[in-house]
Amino acid sequence: MLTADLIQKLSTRKDVKTIAVQNFLGSLDGMSKSDAFANLQMDAKSYRWNAATQKAIRDGIAKL
């Protein structure tokens, strides 16, 4: 289950863009995993998120 506490933990990992993780994962309410992963791919490319940020978001999506 994706909780506020888990989002906080994921967003404070080493080399993670905190605001990106918090905003992305905080906006997933009611979204399917497949849609969330598709949005991650688009946003990661657009915003040039590093691997650590993408991994934290993927880990959060997996908890949906």
C-alpha positions as CSV (number, residue, x, y, z in Angstrom):
1,M,0.0,0.0,0.0
2,L,1.3,3.4,-1.0
3,T,1.2,5.6,2.1
4,A,2.5,9.1,2.9
5,D,5.2,7.5,5.1
6,L,6.4,5.3,2.2
7,I,6.4,8.3,-0.2
8,Q,8.5,10.2,2.3
9,K,11.0,7.3,2.6
10,L,11.2,6.8,-1.1
11,S,11.8,10.5,-1.7
12,T,14.7,10.7,0.7
13,R,16.8,8.0,-0.9
14,K,20.3,8.9,-2.0
15,D,20.5,10.9,-5.3
16,V,16.7,11.1,-5.6
17,K,14.9,14.3,-6.7
18,T,12.7,14.6,-3.7
19,I,10.0,16.9,-5.1
20,A,9.7,14.8,-8.2
21,V,9.0,11.6,-6.2
22,Q,6.7,13.3,-3.8
23,N,4.6,15.0,-6.5
24,F,4.5,12.0,-8.9
25,L,3.6,9.4,-6.2
26,G,1.2,11.9,-4.5
27,S,-0.8,12.2,-7.7
28,L,-1.5,8.6,-8.3
29,D,-4.8,8.3,-6.5
30,G,-7.1,6.0,-8.5
31,M,-4.6,5.5,-11.3
32,S,-3.8,2.0,-12.5
33,K,-0.3,0.6,-12.3
34,S,0.0,0.4,-16.1
35,D,-1.1,4.0,-16.5
36,A,1.3,5.1,-13.8
37,F,4.2,3.3,-15.4
38,A,3.4,4.9,-18.8
39,N,3.2,8.3,-17.2
40,L,6.6,7.7,-15.5
41,Q,8.2,6.9,-18.8
42,M,6.9,10.1,-20.4
43,D,7.7,12.3,-17.4
44,A,11.2,10.8,-16.8
45,K,12.1,11.6,-20.4
46,S,10.6,15.1,-20.3
47,Y,12.1,16.1,-17.0
48,R,15.4,14.1,-17.4
49,W,15.0,12.3,-14.1
50,N,18.0,10.3,-13.0
51,A,18.0,6.5,-12.5
52,A,17.6,6.8,-8.7
53,T,14.5,9.0,-9.0
54,Q,12.9,6.7,-11.6
55,K,13.6,3.7,-9.3
56,A,12.1,5.3,-6.3
57,I,9.0,6.1,-8.3
58,R,8.8,2.6,-9.8
59,D,9.1,1.2,-6.3
60,G,6.2,3.4,-5.2
61,I,4.0,2.5,-8.1
62,A,4.6,-1.2,-7.3
63,K,2.9,-0.6,-4.0
64,L,-0.4,0.6,-5.6
